Amino acid sequence: MEEKQIGAVDHFFGNISVSMIKLTDALRIGDRIHIKGSTSDFMQDVSSMQIDRVPAQEAKAGDLISIKVEQKVRKDDAVYKI
């Protein structure tokens, strides 16, 4: 499986397990991502995302998106698309 970095974690809301991710490439619902950092390392499918609190099916480079994550992430963790 080839992985391509598509962004980085900008903020994490621990009480609701939501991560804000600043994208450098496109991402859409159904894509599989890998989040990796100094203490984070897991994969998950993107089942929903929001841009400015509005549900979205896809996002482009430069967008700041919110997604529900399965584990704790930290600022500047790398986000890869698988």
KOLNUGU-682570 format. One record per residue: residue number from 1; x, y, z of N, C-alpha, C in turn. Coordinates in nm, 4 decimals, m for minus. Layout:
<atoms>
<pos = NUM	n_x = X	n_y = Y	n_z = Z	ca_x = X	ca_y = Y	ca_z = Z	c_x = X	c_y = Y	c_z = Z>
...
</atoms>
This chain:
<atoms>
<pos = 1	n_x = 0.0830	n_y = m0.1182	n_z = 0.0000	ca_x = 0.0000	ca_y = 0.0000	ca_z = 0.0000	c_x = 0.0875	c_y = 0.1247	c_z = 0.0000>
<pos = 2	n_x = 0.0658	n_y = 0.2093	n_z = m0.0966	ca_x = 0.1414	ca_y = 0.3337	ca_z = m0.1026	c_x = 0.0660	c_y = 0.4413	c_z = m0.0260>
<pos = 3	n_x = 0.1393	n_y = 0.5155	n_z = 0.0541	ca_x = 0.0798	ca_y = 0.6227	ca_z = 0.1320	c_x = 0.1327	c_y = 0.7563	c_z = 0.0826>
<pos = 4	n_x = 0.0437	n_y = 0.8555	n_z = 0.0811	ca_x = 0.0815	ca_y = 0.9903	ca_z = 0.0400	c_x = 0.0358	c_y = 1.0871	c_z = 0.1474>
<pos = 5	n_x = 0.1268	n_y = 1.1707	n_z = 0.1957	ca_x = 0.0875	ca_y = 1.2670	ca_z = 0.2990	c_x = m0.0079	c_y = 1.3696	c_z = 0.2385>
<pos = 6	n_x = m0.1210	n_y = 1.3891	n_z = 0.3063	ca_x = m0.2222	ca_y = 1.4822	ca_z = 0.2564	c_x = m0.2541	c_y = 1.5927	c_z = 0.3561>
<pos = 7	n_x = m0.1823	n_y = 1.5959	n_z = 0.4688	ca_x = m0.2081	ca_y = 1.7015	ca_z = 0.5647	c_x = m0.1488	c_y = 1.6719	c_z = 0.7008>
<pos = 8	n_x = m0.1892	n_y = 1.7559	n_z = 0.7974	ca_x = m0.1402	ca_y = 1.7413	ca_z = 0.9342	c_x = m0.2491	c_y = 1.7846	c_z = 1.0314>
<pos = 9	n_x = m0.2447	n_y = 1.7269	n_z = 1.1504	ca_x = m0.3408	ca_y = 1.7610	ca_z = 1.2547	c_x = m0.3147	c_y = 1.9042	c_z = 1.3013>
<pos = 10	n_x = m0.4203	n_y = 1.9837	n_z = 1.3047	ca_x = m0.4104	ca_y = 2.1225	ca_z = 1.3491	c_x = m0.4586	c_y = 2.1379	c_z = 1.4932>
<pos = 11	n_x = m0.5587	n_y = 2.0585	n_z = 1.5311	ca_x = m0.6146	ca_y = 2.0671	ca_z = 1.6668	c_x = m0.6908	c_y = 1.9378	c_z = 1.6964>
<pos = 12	n_x = m0.7006	n_y = 1.9030	n_z = 1.8249	ca_x = m0.7751	ca_y = 1.7839	ca_z = 1.8655	c_x = m0.8662	c_y = 1.8201	c_z = 1.9817>
<pos = 13	n_x = m0.9936	n_y = 1.7847	n_z = 1.9682	ca_x = m1.0923	ca_y = 1.8045	ca_z = 2.0745	c_x = m1.1146	c_y = 1.6700	c_z = 2.1425>
<pos = 14	n_x = m1.0487	n_y = 1.6482	n_z = 2.2558	ca_x = m1.0511	ca_y = 1.5190	ca_z = 2.3225	c_x = m1.1867	c_y = 1.4786	c_z = 2.3753>
<pos = 15	n_x = m1.2674	n_y = 1.5768	n_z = 2.4209	ca_x = m1.3969	ca_y = 1.5419	ca_z = 2.4789	c_x = m1.4944	c_y = 1.4851	c_z = 2.3764>
<pos = 16	n_x = m1.4748	n_y = 1.5159	n_z = 2.2468	ca_x = m1.5640	ca_y = 1.4621	ca_z = 2.1431	c_x = m1.4878	c_y = 1.3797	c_z = 2.0389>
<pos = 17	n_x = m1.3583	n_y = 1.3585	n_z = 2.0588	ca_x = m1.2720	ca_y = 1.2805	ca_z = 1.9670	c_x = m1.2801	c_y = 1.3299	c_z = 1.8232>
<pos = 18	n_x = m1.2665	n_y = 1.4597	n_z = 1.8062	ca_x = m1.2682	ca_y = 1.5202	ca_z = 1.6730	c_x = m1.1347	c_y = 1.5885	c_z = 1.6475>
<pos = 19	n_x = m1.0818	n_y = 1.5659	n_z = 1.5279	ca_x = m0.9553	ca_y = 1.6252	ca_z = 1.4881	c_x = m0.9780	c_y = 1.7270	c_z = 1.3766>
<pos = 20	n_x = m0.9109	n_y = 1.8410	n_z = 1.3884	ca_x = m0.9074	ca_y = 1.9391	ca_z = 1.2802	c_x = m0.7810	c_y = 1.9078	c_z = 1.2008>
<pos = 21	n_x = m0.7952	n_y = 1.8937	n_z = 1.0700	ca_x = m0.6820	ca_y = 1.8581	ca_z = 0.9842	c_x = m0.6694	c_y = 1.9618	c_z = 0.8730>
<pos = 22	n_x = m0.5496	n_y = 2.0169	n_z = 0.8586	ca_x = m0.5197	ca_y = 2.1098	ca_z = 0.7499	c_x = m0.4697	c_y = 2.0277	c_z = 0.6317>
<pos = 23	n_x = m0.5448	n_y = 2.0311	n_z = 0.5208	ca_x = m0.5137	ca_y = 1.9462	ca_z = 0.4054	c_x = m0.4146	c_y = 2.0120	c_z = 0.3090>
<pos = 24	n_x = m0.3277	n_y = 1.9289	n_z = 0.2522	ca_x = m0.2383	ca_y = 1.9718	ca_z = 0.1450	c_x = m0.2743	c_y = 1.8999	c_z = 0.0151>
<pos = 25	n_x = m0.3761	n_y = 1.8135	n_z = 0.0202	ca_x = m0.4243	ca_y = 1.7396	ca_z = m0.0970	c_x = m0.5713	c_y = 1.7038	c_z = m0.0721>
<pos = 26	n_x = m0.6376	n_y = 1.6535	n_z = m0.1730	ca_x = m0.7809	ca_y = 1.6238	ca_z = m0.1640	c_x = m0.8094	c_y = 1.5004	c_z = m0.0776>
<pos = 27	n_x = m0.9280	n_y = 1.5007	n_z = m0.0164	ca_x = m0.9752	ca_y = 1.3884	ca_z = 0.0646	c_x = m1.1253	c_y = 1.3808	c_z = 0.0487>
<pos = 28	n_x = m1.1801	n_y = 1.2583	n_z = 0.0463	ca_x = m1.3251	ca_y = 1.2423	ca_z = 0.0328	c_x = m1.3754	c_y = 1.1329	c_z = 0.1260>
<pos = 29	n_x = m1.5049	n_y = 1.1328	n_z = 0.1482	ca_x = m1.5689	ca_y = 1.0304	ca_z = 0.2298	c_x = m1.5381	c_y = 0.8934	c_z = 0.1679>
<pos = 30	n_x = m1.5029	n_y = 0.7957	n_z = 0.2525	ca_x = m1.4721	ca_y = 0.6615	ca_z = 0.2049	c_x = m1.3230	c_y = 0.6351	c_z = 0.1911>
<pos = 31	n_x = m1.2419	n_y = 0.7421	n_z = 0.1868	ca_x = m1.0966	ca_y = 0.7233	ca_z = 0.1794	c_x = m1.0458	c_y = 0.6644	c_z = 0.3118>
<pos = 32	n_x = m0.9364	n_y = 0.5913	n_z = 0.3030	ca_x = m0.8725	ca_y = 0.5360	ca_z = 0.4226	c_x = m0.7511	c_y = 0.6226	c_z = 0.4537>
<pos = 33	n_x = m0.7365	n_y = 0.6613	n_z = 0.5806	ca_x = m0.6245	ca_y = 0.7456	ca_z = 0.6198	c_x = m0.5398	c_y = 0.6770	c_z = 0.7263>
<pos = 34	n_x = m0.4164	n_y = 0.7213	n_z = 0.7367	ca_x = m0.3211	ca_y = 0.6733	ca_z = 0.8368	c_x = m0.2698	c_y = 0.7977	c_z = 0.9085>
<pos = 35	n_x = m0.2909	n_y = 0.8044	n_z = 1.0394	ca_x = m0.2425	ca_y = 0.9165	ca_z = 1.1186	c_x = m0.1232	c_y = 0.8679	c_z = 1.1991>
<pos = 36	n_x = m0.0112	n_y = 0.9397	n_z = 1.1820	ca_x = 0.1128	ca_y = 0.8946	ca_z = 1.2457	c_x = 0.1854	c_y = 1.0133	c_z = 1.3072>
<pos = 37	n_x = 0.2260	n_y = 0.9945	n_z = 1.4319	ca_x = 0.3024	ca_y = 1.0967	ca_z = 1.5025	c_x = 0.3959	c_y = 1.0307	c_z = 1.6013>
<pos = 38	n_x = 0.4464	n_y = 1.1078	n_z = 1.6970	ca_x = 0.5413	ca_y = 1.0528	ca_z = 1.7930	c_x = 0.4776	c_y = 0.9451	c_z = 1.8804>
<pos = 39	n_x = 0.3485	n_y = 0.9598	n_z = 1.9118	ca_x = 0.2802	ca_y = 0.8577	ca_z = 1.9923	c_x = 0.1535	c_y = 0.8050	c_z = 1.9251>
<pos = 40	n_x = 0.1161	n_y = 0.8603	n_z = 1.8106	ca_x = m0.0035	ca_y = 0.8158	ca_z = 1.7376	c_x = 0.0388	c_y = 0.7315	c_z = 1.6184>
<pos = 41	n_x = m0.0354	n_y = 0.6250	n_z = 1.5916	ca_x = m0.0096	ca_y = 0.5430	ca_z = 1.4729	c_x = m0.1273	c_y = 0.4495	c_z = 1.4535>
<pos = 42	n_x = m0.2252	n_y = 0.4922	n_z = 1.3715	ca_x = m0.3429	ca_y = 0.4089	ca_z = 1.3446	c_x = m0.4027	c_y = 0.4462	c_z = 1.2095>
<pos = 43	n_x = m0.4861	n_y = 0.3553	n_z = 1.1594	ca_x = m0.5551	ca_y = 0.3753	ca_z = 1.0318	c_x = m0.7049	c_y = 0.3728	c_z = 1.0566>
<pos = 44	n_x = m0.7782	n_y = 0.4480	n_z = 0.9754	ca_x = m0.9236	ca_y = 0.4455	ca_z = 0.9845	c_x = m0.9827	c_y = 0.4947	c_z = 0.8533>
<pos = 45	n_x = m1.1103	n_y = 0.4607	n_z = 0.8305	ca_x = m1.1831	ca_y = 0.5098	ca_z = 0.7147	c_x = m1.2476	c_y = 0.6431	c_z = 0.7503>
<pos = 46	n_x = m1.2567	n_y = 0.7327	n_z = 0.6526	ca_x = m1.3235	ca_y = 0.8608	ca_z = 0.6736	c_x = m1.4725	c_y = 0.8383	c_z = 0.6472>
<pos = 47	n_x = m1.5527	n_y = 0.8409	n_z = 0.7539	ca_x = m1.6964	ca_y = 0.8151	ca_z = 0.7387	c_x = m1.7777	c_y = 0.9439	c_z = 0.7325>
<pos = 48	n_x = m1.7206	n_y = 1.0537	n_z = 0.7830	ca_x = m1.7866	ca_y = 1.1834	ca_z = 0.7736	c_x = m1.6821	c_y = 1.2919	c_z = 0.7918>
<pos = 49	n_x = m1.7120	n_y = 1.4079	n_z = 0.7377	ca_x = m1.6221	ca_y = 1.5221	ca_z = 0.7567	c_x = m1.7022	c_y = 1.6501	c_z = 0.7470>
<pos = 50	n_x = m1.6463	n_y = 1.7539	n_z = 0.8055	ca_x = m1.7102	ca_y = 1.8846	ca_z = 0.7999	c_x = m1.6068	c_y = 1.9900	c_z = 0.7633>
<pos = 51	n_x = m1.6539	n_y = 2.0917	n_z = 0.6914	ca_x = m1.5747	ca_y = 2.2100	ca_z = 0.6616	c_x = m1.6540	c_y = 2.3275	c_z = 0.7168>
<pos = 52	n_x = m1.5971	n_y = 2.4020	n_z = 0.8104	ca_x = m1.6678	ca_y = 2.5130	ca_z = 0.8764	c_x = m1.8025	c_y = 2.4682	c_z = 0.9334>
<pos = 53	n_x = m1.8034	n_y = 2.3529	n_z = 0.9991	ca_x = m1.9218	ca_y = 2.2954	ca_z = 1.0647	c_x = m2.0334	c_y = 2.2564	c_z = 0.9689>
<pos = 54	n_x = m2.0024	n_y = 2.2461	n_z = 0.8405	ca_x = m2.1004	ca_y = 2.2041	ca_z = 0.7397	c_x = m2.0557	c_y = 2.0693	c_z = 0.6846>
<pos = 55	n_x = m2.1429	n_y = 1.9668	n_z = 0.6869	ca_x = m2.1044	ca_y = 1.8358	ca_z = 0.6322	c_x = m2.0589	c_y = 1.8463	c_z = 0.4868>
<pos = 56	n_x = m1.9549	n_y = 1.7699	n_z = 0.4532	ca_x = m1.8996	ca_y = 1.7733	ca_z = 0.3177	c_x = m1.8667	c_y = 1.6315	c_z = 0.2727>
<pos = 57	n_x = m1.8763	n_y = 1.6075	n_z = 0.1422	ca_x = m1.8414	ca_y = 1.4779	ca_z = 0.0836	c_x = m1.6941	c_y = 1.4722	c_z = 0.0454>
<pos = 58	n_x = m1.6369	n_y = 1.5889	n_z = 0.0114	ca_x = m1.4965	ca_y = 1.5938	ca_z = m0.0260	c_x = m1.4382	c_y = 1.7295	c_z = 0.0106>
<pos = 59	n_x = m1.3068	n_y = 1.7329	n_z = 0.0230	ca_x = m1.2356	ca_y = 1.8555	ca_z = 0.0566	c_x = m1.1110	c_y = 1.8641	c_z = m0.0304>
<pos = 60	n_x = m1.0621	n_y = 1.9851	n_z = m0.0486	ca_x = m0.9464	ca_y = 2.0072	ca_z = m0.1358	c_x = m0.8284	c_y = 2.0620	c_z = m0.0562>
<pos = 61	n_x = m0.7146	n_y = 2.0698	n_z = m0.1198	ca_x = m0.5951	ca_y = 2.1251	ca_z = m0.0561	c_x = m0.6250	c_y = 2.2653	c_z = m0.0044>
<pos = 62	n_x = m0.5784	n_y = 2.2932	n_z = 0.1164	ca_x = m0.6005	ca_y = 2.4236	ca_z = 0.1762	c_x = m0.7183	c_y = 2.4273	c_z = 0.2717>
<pos = 63	n_x = m0.8081	n_y = 2.3276	n_z = 0.2639	ca_x = m0.9245	ca_y = 2.3236	ca_z = 0.3527	c_x = m0.8833	c_y = 2.2791	c_z = 0.4930>
<pos = 64	n_x = m0.9536	n_y = 2.3308	n_z = 0.5918	ca_x = m0.9385	ca_y = 2.2879	ca_z = 0.7305	c_x = m1.0632	c_y = 2.2068	c_z = 0.7631>
<pos = 65	n_x = m1.0471	n_y = 2.0746	n_z = 0.7757	ca_x = m1.1624	ca_y = 1.9861	ca_z = 0.7947	c_x = m1.1674	c_y = 1.9324	c_z = 0.9378>
<pos = 66	n_x = m1.2841	n_y = 1.8856	n_z = 0.9756	ca_x = m1.3043	ca_y = 1.8190	ca_z = 1.1048	c_x = m1.3495	c_y = 1.6769	c_z = 1.0765>
<pos = 67	n_x = m1.2858	n_y = 1.5799	n_z = 1.1409	ca_x = m1.3306	ca_y = 1.4413	ca_z = 1.1303	c_x = m1.3273	c_y = 1.3765	c_z = 1.2681>
<pos = 68	n_x = m1.4160	n_y = 1.2807	n_z = 1.2866	ca_x = m1.4174	ca_y = 1.2009	ca_z = 1.4093	c_x = m1.3034	c_y = 1.1009	c_z = 1.3981>
<pos = 69	n_x = m1.2213	n_y = 1.0909	n_z = 1.5041	ca_x = m1.1089	ca_y = 0.9975	ca_z = 1.5022	c_x = m1.1266	c_y = 0.8919	c_z = 1.6103>
<pos = 70	n_x = m1.0689	n_y = 0.7749	n_z = 1.5847	ca_x = m1.0853	ca_y = 0.6599	ca_z = 1.6739	c_x = m0.9907	c_y = 0.6624	c_z = 1.7929>
<pos = 71	n_x = m0.8818	n_y = 0.7390	n_z = 1.7813	ca_x = m0.7826	ca_y = 0.7465	ca_z = 1.8890	c_x = m0.7383	c_y = 0.8915	c_z = 1.9064>
<pos = 72	n_x = m0.6685	n_y = 0.9155	n_z = 2.0159	ca_x = m0.6165	ca_y = 1.0496	ca_z = 2.0426	c_x = m0.5082	c_y = 1.0839	c_z = 1.9418>
<pos = 73	n_x = m0.5115	n_y = 1.2060	n_z = 1.8904	ca_x = m0.4076	ca_y = 1.2559	ca_z = 1.8001	c_x = m0.3509	c_y = 1.3843	c_z = 1.8590>
<pos = 74	n_x = m0.2378	n_y = 1.4268	n_z = 1.8062	ca_x = m0.1719	ca_y = 1.5459	ca_z = 1.8568	c_x = m0.1396	c_y = 1.6424	c_z = 1.7433>
<pos = 75	n_x = m0.1274	n_y = 1.7686	n_z = 1.7777	ca_x = m0.0945	ca_y = 1.8705	ca_z = 1.6784	c_x = 0.0306	c_y = 1.8304	c_z = 1.5999>
<pos = 76	n_x = 0.0243	n_y = 1.8501	n_z = 1.4727	ca_x = 0.1342	ca_y = 1.8223	ca_z = 1.3775	c_x = 0.1541	c_y = 1.6748	c_z = 1.3472>
<pos = 77	n_x = 0.0679	n_y = 1.5832	n_z = 1.3983	ca_x = 0.0723	ca_y = 1.4444	ca_z = 1.3520	c_x = 0.0463	c_y = 1.4457	c_z = 1.2006>
<pos = 78	n_x = 0.1188	n_y = 1.3634	n_z = 1.1262	ca_x = 0.1026	ca_y = 1.3563	ca_z = 0.9817	c_x = m0.0193	c_y = 1.2713	c_z = 0.9462>
<pos = 79	n_x = m0.0902	n_y = 1.3141	n_z = 0.8403	ca_x = m0.2075	ca_y = 1.2418	ca_z = 0.7924	c_x = m0.1771	c_y = 1.1955	c_z = 0.6496>
<pos = 80	n_x = m0.1872	n_y = 1.0640	n_z = 0.6277	ca_x = m0.1594	ca_y = 1.0048	ca_z = 0.4975	c_x = m0.2858	c_y = 0.9431	c_z = 0.4406>
<pos = 81	n_x = m0.2994	n_y = 0.9465	n_z = 0.3085	ca_x = m0.4077	ca_y = 0.8747	ca_z = 0.2410	c_x = m0.3489	c_y = 0.7444	c_z = 0.1888>
<pos = 82	n_x = m0.4195	n_y = 0.6338	n_z = 0.2133	ca_x = m0.3719	ca_y = 0.5022	ca_z = 0.1717	c_x = m0.4331	c_y = 0.4666	c_z = 0.0369>
</atoms>
